[in-house]
Amino acid sequence: MNRRQLIKNLGLGGVALVATPSVLSLLQSCKNEPVFTPSFLSMGQGKALRHMVDLIIPSDEAIPGAVDVGVHQFIDSYWDEVTTLEDQVHIKSGFDALANRLQDATGKTFETAEAADYDVLLSKYLTASIEQGAIYNKSIGAYYQAYKKDKTVKPDPDAGTYSLLGNIRGMTVWGWKSSEEIGENVLAYEPIPGQQIGCLPVSEATGGKAYSLP
């Protein structure tokens, strides 16, 4: 699968992060360390997250990928320090669902699975049809409603995996685009905007690059 084309087609995938100073500071503090020791996820879940982030935006000879700029660390830290306790429960339930689907698809666990194993799941859930996505979203909505009455309820494994991977995809794209390395050296960076010129093609304004700052 062409990950960059997928990102272009799907955008942020249903997750919206507000670029507050504290969130941006959290993002810029994350680097790609040789050993990723997550603060919110377990080691196995962290390994899974790193593989998926790398598959969603891989590196090439010219542009650093999401793992290269520490997006996997940012996502784990964001979940640990910013999300509510209830949302943290839902994220962990999503990883339980992912573990279930991973076992069914490959016979492996988070500790033994490699990138190719997650590629199977990303290919299935991130390219789900609009109709199938609507079914998954309806199931997740029902799970949220049920959770309000019963804190032990779990999401359907397919719907839970679909929701989690959509969240990870959105945070990966946002974190990658907002990182200092990509924002200043890959995208068009203009911290102090100049004059407003209407109807100017992006090809002329920035050489075809998107702006890293809105």
Secondary structure, 3 states (H helix, E strand, C coil): CCHHHHHHHHCCCCCCCCCCHHHHHHHHCCCCCCCCCCCCCCHHHHHHHHHHHHHHCCCCCCCCCCCCCCHHHHHHHHHHHCCCHHHHHHHHHHHHHHHHHHHHHHCCCCCCCCHHHHHHHHHHHCCCCHHHHHHHHHHHHHHHHHHHHCCCCCCCHHHHHHHHHHHHHHHHHHHHHHCHHHHHHCCECCCCCCCCCCCCCHHHHCCCCCECCC
